[in-house]
Amino acid sequence: MKLRKFLFPILSLLLVTFSCNDDDTEEFVIVELRDSQEVYEENLIEIQTYLETHYFNYEDFDFTDSTNPANNNFTVVLDTISADNGTQDKTPIIDYLNQADGIYPRLDIKVVEQDDIDYNLYILKVREGEGDSISPLDAAAMAYKGTIPDGTVFDSQIGIEAGQPFNLTPVGDAAGVVTGFKEGIVEFKTSTNFTENTDGTITYINHGIGVIFMPSGLGYFASPSTSTIPQYSPLFFNLKVISRSNTDWDLDGIPSHLEHPDGDFTEADDDTDGDLLVNFIDNDDDGDGVLTVNEVIKLEYDNDGTDQFMSKAEAKAYFDANAADDEFFIYIEGELDGTFTLHTLIIPDDNNDGIPNYLDSSVTTNLEEE
């Protein structure tokens, strides 16, 4: 799995390599890292040139009805516009830039700040997806193919395989994914359902489909994950976004994305009690002496009041129709007997001030003691 981003110490922004002289003794060769802004400007030209000279197989997708079942089997194929292959009249990807809201296909530019550089992340959206939105603090599952601009594949998973879902944000010892991938995937939505085919394969329904084009500064920069990727190379990820999962990094019962909804780690409201621990890694978010896990209520439902849930869809439909205003969906668990259990969370606001108990230090109700 090349998608995950591991962090290695780099002293004084230098790369250290080894070489052998004529006496077969090892020498240290110090190679200074290139200037990040300079590399970005080169990457930007390379990406823009690619978008101007390539097209995708847009004629194979029904844009008049994005939910057409035939679209669920669609895979983006990128190719060069050329008279040699009879594609000189194809629409270049760059032409989908600045589309009106709701018009697809579309090419969006998302500005991502990292290391004091505002990077342009290009996102081709064929279909945004009809399912759930994805938070940077979620885990997500997808089918994808990673390439460099010349089309060389450095990583690929054609379905949800071992190791998925991926944590999008690194927390503690848990690795995340490269920044460009995280910032791109949160612009899509998940599938709404799936069907299992007679040959054992699975067809996902109404999932997000697109391609992320990222400069190396949002990828691996000078430390690629494999020798297939040159240093400072842009990365392209062709993807189908399948599902999202909650994370709960501090095990306080509240999904991390609810404790950190804006996706920005710098705002004061992400550290409610000012103890230098952002809420999603703080087991007492408001510092009132009552652990967050004891300020919320976990619930389980294995039936709709009469019949057991026989599918995830039944359990989710029950939640959508019956959830209380302060009740949040957590996950649906498959049981060994073929039934399903719905897990939800009640987040009380005892004084009705719009601030839930776990973020309100003036409310010290300990639900464990009740």
C-alpha positions in Angstrom: 0.0 0.0 0.0 1.8 3.1 -1.2 -1.0 5.6 -0.4 -0.2 5.9 3.3 2.2 8.6 4.3 4.9 7.8 6.8 7.0 10.5 8.3 10.8 10.3 8.4 13.1 12.7 10.2 15.0 15.1 7.8 17.8 17.1 9.4 18.4 20.6 8.1 16.2 19.8 5.0 19.0 17.6 3.5 18.8 14.2 1.9 21.6 11.7 2.8 22.5 9.0 0.3 25.3 6.5 0.1 27.8 5.8 -2.7 30.8 3.6 -3.1 34.2 4.8 -4.3 36.8 2.7 -6.1 37.9 1.1 -2.9 34.4 -0.1 -2.2 34.2 2.1 0.9 30.9 3.9 1.7 30.7 7.6 1.5 28.0 10.0 2.5 26.6 12.2 -0.3 24.7 15.2 0.9 22.0 16.3 -1.5 20.2 19.5 -0.7 16.4 19.5 -1.0 15.0 21.6 -3.8 13.1 24.8 -3.0 9.4 23.9 -2.4 8.0 26.9 -4.2 10.2 26.3 -7.3 9.1 22.7 -7.4 5.5 23.6 -7.0 5.6 26.1 -9.9 7.1 23.3 -12.1 4.5 20.8 -11.0 1.8 23.3 -11.7 2.9 23.8 -15.3 3.2 20.0 -15.7 -0.3 19.4 -14.3 -1.9 22.2 -16.4 -0.2 20.9 -19.5 -1.5 17.4 -18.9 -5.1 18.7 -18.4 -4.8 20.7 -21.6 -3.6 17.7 -23.6 -5.7 14.8 -22.2 -9.3 13.8 -22.1 -11.3 11.2 -20.3 -14.0 8.8 -21.6 -16.9 11.1 -20.9 -19.0 9.6 -23.6 -19.3 6.4 -21.6 -21.0 8.2 -18.7 -24.7 9.3 -18.6 -24.5 12.9 -17.4 -28.2 13.4 -18.0 -28.9 11.0 -15.2 -26.0 10.5 -12.8 -27.9 7.8 -10.9 -28.4 5.6 -14.1 -27.4 2.1 -12.9 -25.0 1.8 -15.9 -22.9 4.6 -14.4 -22.1 2.4 -11.4 -19.7 0.4 -13.5 -18.0 3.4 -15.0 -14.2 3.8 -14.6 -12.4 6.9 -15.6 -9.9 6.3 -18.4 -7.4 9.1 -19.2 -5.8 9.4 -22.6 -3.8 11.8 -24.8 -5.6 14.0 -27.3 -4.0 13.3 -30.6 -4.7 13.0 -34.3 -2.7 9.8 -34.3 -5.3 8.0 -32.3 -8.3 9.9 -33.8 -9.0 11.9 -30.6 -8.2 15.4 -31.9 -11.8 16.5 -31.3 -12.1 15.3 -27.8 -12.7 17.8 -25.0 -9.6 18.4 -22.9 -10.1 18.1 -19.1 -9.1 21.7 -18.5 -12.3 22.8 -20.3 -14.4 21.5 -17.3 -12.8 24.2 -15.1 -15.2 26.9 -13.7 -18.4 25.0 -14.4 -21.5 26.3 -12.8 -22.6 24.7 -9.5 -24.2 21.3 -10.1 -22.9 20.9 -13.6 -20.9 17.7 -14.3 -18.3 16.8 -15.3 -16.4 19.5 -13.5 -12.8 20.4 -12.7 -12.5 22.1 -9.4 -9.4 23.8 -7.9 -9.1 23.5 -4.1 -6.4 25.7 -2.5 -4.5 23.7 0.2 -2.1 25.5 2.4 0.9 23.5 3.5 4.4 24.6 4.6 3.5 28.2 3.8 2.6 27.5 0.2 -0.9 27.7 -1.2 -1.1 24.7 -3.5 -3.7 24.2 -6.2 -5.2 20.8 -6.0 -7.1 19.9 -9.2 -10.2 17.6 -8.7 -12.0 16.1 -11.7 -15.5 15.2 -10.6 -17.4 12.9 -12.8 -20.0 12.2 -10.1 -19.8 13.7 -6.6 -21.7 10.7 -5.1 -25.1 10.4 -3.5 -24.1 9.0 -0.1 -22.5 10.4 3.0 -20.1 13.3 3.2 -16.6 12.5 4.4 -14.6 14.3 7.1 -10.8 14.6 7.2 -11.0 12.7 10.6 -12.9 9.7 9.1 -11.6 6.5 7.8 -12.6 5.9 4.2 -12.7 3.0 1.7 -12.3 3.3 -2.0 -11.1 1.7 -5.2 -8.3 3.6 -6.7 -5.3 3.7 -9.0 -2.3 6.0 -8.5 -0.2 7.1 -11.4 2.5 9.6 -12.3 1.9 11.9 -15.3 3.4 9.5 -17.9 0.8 6.9 -16.9 3.0 4.6 -14.9 1.0 3.0 -12.1 2.6 3.0 -8.7 -0.4 1.7 -6.6 -3.8 0.2 -7.3 -6.7 -1.5 -5.6 -9.6 -2.4 -7.8 -11.9 -3.0 -4.8 -12.0 -2.6 -1.0 -9.2 -4.9 0.0 -7.1 -5.7 3.1 -5.9 -2.6 4.9 -9.1 -0.5 4.2 -10.6 1.7 5.3 -7.7 4.1 5.5 -7.4 6.7 8.2 -7.3 10.0 6.4 -5.5 12.0 9.2 -2.5 10.6 11.1 -3.0 10.6 14.8 -0.3 9.4 17.2 1.2 6.2 15.8 -1.6 5.7 13.3 -0.6 6.7 9.8 -2.8 8.7 7.6 -2.7 9.4 3.8 -0.9 12.0 1.8 -2.4 15.5 2.2 -3.5 15.8 -1.4 -5.4 12.6 -1.3 -7.2 13.5 2.0 -8.1 16.9 0.7 -9.4 15.5 -2.5 -11.4 12.6 -1.2 -13.4 14.8 1.2 -14.8 16.6 -1.8 -16.7 13.4 -2.8 -19.5 11.4 -1.2 -19.9 7.7 -0.6 -22.1 5.1 -2.3 -25.6 4.7 -1.1 -25.8 0.9 -1.3 -24.3 -2.2 -3.1 -25.4 -5.3 -4.8 -23.7 -8.7 -4.8 -23.4 -10.2 -8.2 -23.8 -13.9 -9.1 -20.0 -14.1 -9.8 -19.2 -12.9 -6.3 -18.2 -9.4 -7.3 -19.9 -6.4 -5.8 -21.4 -3.4 -7.6 -21.5 -0.2 -5.6 -24.3 2.2 -6.2 -24.1 6.0 -6.7 -20.6 6.4 -5.4 -18.3 9.3 -6.0 -16.1 9.0 -9.2 -13.2 11.2 -10.2 -9.5 12.0 -10.4 -7.3 14.0 -8.1 -4.3 15.7 -9.6 -1.8 16.8 -7.0 1.6 18.6 -6.9 4.4 16.7 -5.2 4.2 19.1 -2.2 0.9 17.5 -1.3 2.2 14.1 -2.0 5.7 12.6 -1.4 7.9 15.6 -2.5 11.5 14.3 -2.3 10.7 11.1 -0.4 8.5 8.9 -2.7 7.1 5.8 -1.3 8.4 3.6 -4.1 11.1 3.8 -6.7 8.4 4.0 -9.4 7.7 7.6 -8.3 10.5 10.0 -9.2 11.4 12.7 -6.7 9.2 15.8 -6.9 6.7 14.1 -9.2 3.0 15.1 -9.3 0.6 12.3 -8.4 -2.7 11.4 -10.0 -5.3 9.3 -8.2 -8.2 7.8 -10.2 -10.8 6.8 -7.6 -14.2 5.5 -6.7 -15.3 6.5 -3.2 -17.2 3.7 -1.5 -17.7 4.3 2.2 -16.7 6.2 5.3 -16.3 5.0 8.9 -16.2 7.0 12.2 -13.0 7.2 14.2 -12.9 7.8 17.9 -9.3 8.6 18.7 -9.8 9.4 22.4 -12.4 6.5 23.0 -14.8 9.0 24.5 -17.8 7.7 22.6 -18.1 10.6 20.3 -17.0 10.2 16.7 -13.9 12.4 16.1 -15.5 14.3 13.2 -18.2 15.6 15.5 -15.6 16.9 17.9 -13.7 18.6 15.1 -16.3 19.5 12.4 -14.4 22.3 10.6 -11.4 20.2 9.5 -9.1 23.0 10.7 -6.8 22.2 13.6 -6.0 25.8 14.5 -9.3 27.2 15.8 -9.9 27.8 19.5 -13.2 25.9 19.5 -11.3 22.7 18.7 -9.8 22.8 22.1 -12.7 23.7 24.3 -11.0 23.6 27.7 -7.7 25.1 26.5 -5.6 22.2 27.8 -3.6 22.1 24.5 -5.4 18.8 23.6 -7.8 19.2 20.6 -11.1 17.7 21.5 -10.8 14.6 19.4 -7.8 13.4 21.5 -9.1 14.8 24.8 -11.2 12.5 27.0 -12.7 15.4 28.9 -13.4 18.0 26.2 -14.8 20.8 28.5 -12.5 20.2 31.5 -15.4 19.9 33.9 -14.1 16.8 35.6 -16.7 14.5 34.0 -15.3 12.3 31.3 -16.9 12.9 27.9 -17.8 9.3 27.6 -20.1 9.8 30.7 -21.8 12.8 29.2 -23.3 10.9 26.3 -25.6 7.9 25.9 -24.9 5.0 23.6 -27.9 3.2 22.3 -28.4 -0.1 20.3 -31.4 -1.2 18.2 -31.7 -4.7 16.8 -35.3 -4.3 15.6 -37.8 -1.7 14.4 -40.1 -2.4 17.4 -41.4 -5.6 15.8 -39.0 -7.2 13.4 -35.2 -7.6 13.5 -33.2 -5.7 10.9 -32.3 -8.1 8.1 -30.1 -5.6 6.2 -28.0 -2.5 6.8 -30.5 -0.6 4.6 -33.4 -1.5 6.9 -31.4 -0.4 10.0 -30.4 2.9 8.3 -33.9 3.5 7.1 -35.2 3.0 10.7 -32.7 5.5 12.0 -33.5 8.1 9.3 -37.2 7.9 10.1 -37.1 7.7 13.9 -33.9 9.3 15.3 -34.4 11.9 18.0 -33.1 15.5 17.4 -30.1 14.9 19.6 -29.4 11.3 18.3 -26.5 10.6 16.0 -25.8 7.6 13.7 -22.6 5.7 14.7 -22.5 2.4 12.7 -24.4 -0.7 11.8 -23.0 -4.0 13.0 -23.6 -7.4 11.2 -24.4 -10.2 13.6 -23.5 -13.9 13.2 -27.1 -14.9 12.8 -27.5 -12.6 9.7 -29.3 -9.8 11.5 -28.0 -6.3 12.0 -27.7 -4.0 15.0 -28.0 -0.2 14.8 -25.7 1.8 17.1 -26.5 5.4 17.8 -25.5 8.2 20.3 -27.5 10.6 22.2 -25.7 13.9 22.9 -27.7 15.8 25.6 -27.9 19.5 26.0 -29.5 19.8 29.5 -29.7 23.6 29.7 -30.8 24.0 26.1 -28.2 26.6 25.3 -27.2 25.0 22.0 -24.0 23.7 23.6 -24.0 19.9 24.3 -23.1 18.8 27.9 -19.7 17.5 26.9 -18.6 20.9 25.6 -20.3 22.9 28.4 -18.3 23.0 31.6 -21.3 24.5 33.5 -23.1 21.2 33.1 -21.5 18.4 35.1 -24.2 15.7 34.8 -22.5 12.3 35.1 -24.7 9.8 33.2 -22.8 6.9 34.5 -23.9 7.7 38.0 -27.6 8.0 37.1 
